[in-house]
Amino acid sequence: MHRRFTTGSYGDNNVTDEWIWASAELYVTTKEKAYATIFEKYNAIYNATLPTWNNVGMLVY
């Protein structure tokens, strides 16, 4: 018997928060300047709010 699992959707059409989080994590891990540059670019336009699954950017701070 096969079971199908669904978890719902995140309702997220804006990936800015994912980019800022990923670039911060990658910079901390690798120390590569390219990731710091990406972080600075997205941080300049990101409006930090309480984190939710469709808004993870605040997890950087």
N, C-alpha and C positions, 0 to 999 in steps of 0.2 A: 504494500500500500504506500502510495506517495502522498506526502502532505505538502500543501502549498502555504507558504508563509508570506504575509504582506506586512509591511511596517508603516505604510502611509507615505505621504510625500512631504517634502520640506517646504514647498511653495516658494522657492528661492530662484529668482531670475536675475539676481545681481551677484557676481562673483568677487566683487571688490574685497569683501571680508575674508574670503578664502585666500586670495592673493596676499593680503597683508599678513595673515597668520602663517601661511606657508613660507613666505619670504623671510619672516622673522625667525622661524624655526630653522630654516636652511642656513641662514647667516650664522646663527648661534652654533650650529653644528659644524659648518665648513669654514667659517670666517672669510668666505669669498665675497669680495666687494660688490659683485653683480647683484647679490641678494640684498645687500644693504641699500643699493640704489633702487631696487624694485620696492623695498619696504618704504623708503622715503617718498617715492612717487605716490604710492597708494595711501600712505599715512597722511599726506597733505590734503587728500580729498575725502578721507574717511571720517564719518561722524560717529564716534563711539557711543554705543548704547548698551544696555544690559544684554548679555549674551543669550541667544536662543539657538536652536538648531539651524535656523535660516539666517543667523547673524552671529558668526563666530569671531569676528574681528576683535572684540573686546578681550578675548582670551589671550591676546598678545601682551596686554598691559598687565 
